[in-house]
């Protein structure tokens, strides 16, 4: 029975710890800043002049028929080497006349220019500063303490104070 009473009384014999809340005066707050490097893309759009063919269509059938007709007519004229020269002149003249008849004198399309957007990008390394806590120095009952806190506490910091007797007396 004495053993049971002794075991039950053991928690009562141990020193009781008293806790209460109080405030300390903040002396200094220093942000803890870390620098993070993050690559990011920086892009811009430039406008350049690009050659574009005109959409005007020209036929080639008239030039071909004209070349054949001109060659046949030129071959009828002259004799020997003069006949070959007349045939060549007939082909060239027939080509020009046939092209003019089919295309009604439309000029050969010249390339035009059109503005085109060109996007240019490059990767740059951006450095970002982030606050990852605050080093807080505060005064409590004449002593100075420093701790790291997730946010700035302001002018005073709330403290949980615990008091227990010293066991080595």
Phi, psi and omega in degrees: 000321179296324179295317180296316179296322180294319180293320180290329182275348183304312179298329180287332182282334180289154181293138177272139179261125179257133178237144175206168180256145178212179180235144173246152179272126180285127180263320184207142174232123181236118179294142175262108186251133174241148180256128182244131178262125179226124176287142176215160181263138176243121184238154174214157181247128176246151179249127181237155178272124181241132178292137179228131179289142178293151184275003183291124182268138176237135179274154179245353182298318181296322180293322181292312179297320179297321179296318180294312181297317180295323178294320179294317180293318180295329180290338181283343187261140171074185181213155179067228182287339176291327179294319179295319179293320180294323177296316180296317179295322179296321179296313182295313181295318180296322178298315182294316181293315180298319179296317182294320180294312183290318186265006173052036176077011178295137181289158175294130184299134176258147180292136175261180180236142180228143178279132181231136179280131177236121180267128180240129181236153174215151180265127177239156179262112181268138178251121182244135178262131179232139176271122182246023177149178181227133174272113187249125174252127181226160181249131176222115179053047174085357178246149182257136179229150177230137178213166176254130182235153181289337179216164181290123184280347183095214185280337179218156183240135179281132184240146170256116185254131176240141182235131174215148181287152177284134185274346184264062180253000000 
